[in-house]
C-alpha cells in the first residue's frame, strides 16, 4: 500500500500552495530547489510546509486537495492551526442583506 500526502505550503510571499505527492520529503526539496520552472512556487521560494495529511487511496487524496484549493485563506489557516471547530462556521455562505 502506497501512502499519498496532501500538503499546504506557505510561500515566501505569504500565499498558500496546496498539492499532492507520494514522497513528501522529495517534493519539498523540489519546491525549494525550483525544480519545476513554471510552477506556482518557483518564484515564491523558499516555501515552508505548514500542513499535511496522509491517505492510503490516491483518489481520495486528489479529492481532498481539490476541496482545500477551493477554500478561503481563513479556512486554510484554521486547518493549518488545527482549529477544526471553526471550519463549519467558515463554510457557511454569507449573504448580503
N, C-alpha and C positions, 0 to 999 in steps of 0.2 A: 504494500500500500504506500503510495507516494503522497507526501504532505504538500499542500499548497498554502500560500500565505497571501492574505490581503493586507496591505500596509498603507499608512499615511505618512508622507514625508513633509517636513516643514522646509521650505526653500529659503535661501538667503534673503529674498525679497519679502518674506513673510507669508507668501502664498502656500497653499497645500497642494500636494500631488497624491493621488490615490492609484495604486497599482496592484497587480497580482504576479506572483512568482512561485517557483518551486525551490528556489535557492536564495534565501533572503540575504545571506552574507555576500554572495556573489553579486546580487542585484544592487545592493548598497554600494559596493565597490564600483560597479558600472556607472551608477548615477553620479558618484563623487569624482570619478575619473573622467567623466564626459565621454564615455564610450560611444554613445549614440548622438551624433552631432545635431540632428534635427529635433531631438526630444525636448519636451517641455522643461525638463530640469537642467539641460545643458548650460543655458545662460543664467541659471539661478542657483549655481553651486556656491558654497557647499550646501548639502542637504542633511537634515537630521531626521532619523527615524523617530516618530512620535507615537505610533500605534501600529500594532499588528495582531492578527489572529490567524489561527491555522484551521485548515479544512482537510478532510480526507477525500472529499469529492471536488474535483476541479470545477465542475459546472456550478456547484453551489458557491464556490469562491468567486467565479466570474459574476454571478448574480449579486452577491454581496458588494463586490466592487462597483458594479453599475448603480446599485442603490445608494451607496455612500457618495458617489460622484454627483448625484442629484441633490444631495443635502446642502443646506446652507452652511456657511462658515461657523455660525454659532453651534449648530448641531454637531458638526465635526469636532469642534472644541470640547463639547460635552463628552463625546466618545473618547477623545484623547485624554481628558481629565478624569475619566471614569465616573462621570456624573450622570449615570444612567437614568436616575429618577427624573431628570429634566428633559429627557428625549421626548416623551409623549407630549408635553406642553409645546415644545418647539415644532412638533409635527402638525399641530393644529393650524389650519389656514386662517389667516387674518383677513377679514372683510372690511372694506371702508363703509362707513355709515353715512 
